[in-house]
Amino acid sequence: MTDDALLPTRAGPVPDRLTIWPVDDGRYGLDATFQGATGYQRAQQHRAELERDGVPHAFRQELDGAWTLRFGPLQAADIARALAAFVY
């Protein structure tokens, strides 16, 4: 990706775990998981921004009490932009 203008200008709270998973058709999914005492609050901050911007995602509580935002499946370039929201 060579056009930095496509990337977000600021990242939000850092998740505890990022998982990229492939799909058979060449697209990818992304899970951003937040754990611990502040996990819900950090995930909610991202969720509010996603909802405000109309970005499709799923928000779920995991069995271990963590919270995950799931994106995809998306094209690789879109996954790169999503990653930029979580990585400083």
C-alpha positions as CSV (number, residue, x, y, z in Angstrom):
1,M,0.0,0.0,0.0
2,T,1.6,3.2,-1.1
3,D,-1.0,5.9,-0.5
4,D,-0.7,6.9,3.2
5,A,-3.7,9.2,2.7
6,L,-6.0,6.1,2.9
7,L,-4.8,5.3,6.5
8,P,-6.4,6.7,9.6
9,T,-4.6,9.7,11.1
10,R,-4.8,8.3,14.7
11,A,-5.1,4.9,16.3
12,G,-7.4,4.1,19.2
13,P,-6.9,2.0,22.2
14,V,-4.6,-1.0,21.6
15,P,-6.3,-4.4,21.7
16,D,-4.7,-7.3,23.7
17,R,-4.8,-9.6,20.6
18,L,-5.2,-9.1,16.9
19,T,-6.0,-12.1,14.7
20,I,-6.1,-12.1,10.9
21,W,-7.8,-15.1,9.3
22,P,-7.9,-16.1,5.6
23,V,-11.0,-16.9,3.6
24,D,-10.9,-19.3,0.6
25,D,-11.7,-16.6,-1.9
26,G,-8.6,-14.5,-1.1
27,R,-10.2,-12.1,1.4
28,Y,-9.4,-11.9,5.1
29,G,-11.1,-11.3,8.4
30,L,-9.8,-9.4,11.5
31,D,-10.6,-9.9,15.1
32,A,-9.5,-7.3,17.7
33,T,-9.8,-8.7,21.2
34,F,-9.8,-6.6,24.4
35,Q,-9.3,-8.2,27.8
36,G,-8.9,-7.2,31.4
37,A,-10.7,-4.7,33.6
38,T,-10.6,-2.0,30.9
39,G,-11.3,-4.3,27.9
40,Y,-14.9,-3.5,27.6
41,Q,-14.3,0.3,27.7
42,R,-11.5,0.1,25.2
43,A,-13.6,-2.0,22.8
44,Q,-16.6,0.3,23.3
45,Q,-14.5,3.3,22.2
46,H,-13.7,1.6,18.9
47,R,-17.3,0.3,18.5
48,A,-18.7,3.8,18.9
49,E,-16.4,5.1,16.2
50,L,-17.3,2.2,13.9
51,E,-21.0,2.8,14.3
52,R,-20.6,6.5,13.8
53,D,-18.8,5.9,10.5
54,G,-21.1,3.1,9.4
55,V,-18.4,0.4,9.3
56,P,-19.8,-3.1,9.3
57,H,-18.6,-5.2,12.2
58,A,-19.6,-7.7,14.9
59,F,-19.2,-7.1,18.7
60,R,-19.2,-10.0,21.0
61,Q,-18.3,-11.1,24.5
62,E,-16.0,-14.2,24.6
63,L,-16.3,-17.0,27.0
64,D,-13.3,-15.8,29.0
65,G,-14.8,-12.3,29.5
66,A,-12.9,-10.7,26.7
67,W,-14.6,-8.5,24.0
68,T,-14.0,-8.9,20.3
69,L,-14.6,-6.6,17.3
70,R,-14.8,-8.7,14.1
71,F,-14.4,-7.4,10.6
72,G,-14.7,-9.1,7.4
73,P,-14.2,-10.9,5.3
74,L,-12.5,-7.9,3.5
75,Q,-9.9,-7.4,0.8
76,A,-6.3,-7.2,2.0
77,A,-6.1,-3.4,1.5
78,D,-9.1,-2.9,3.7
79,I,-7.7,-5.2,6.4
80,A,-4.5,-3.1,6.3
81,R,-6.6,0.1,7.0
82,A,-8.5,-1.7,9.8
83,L,-5.2,-2.8,11.4
84,A,-4.0,0.8,11.3
85,A,-6.8,1.8,13.7
86,F,-5.4,-0.6,16.3
87,V,-1.6,-0.3,15.8
88,Y,0.3,2.8,16.9
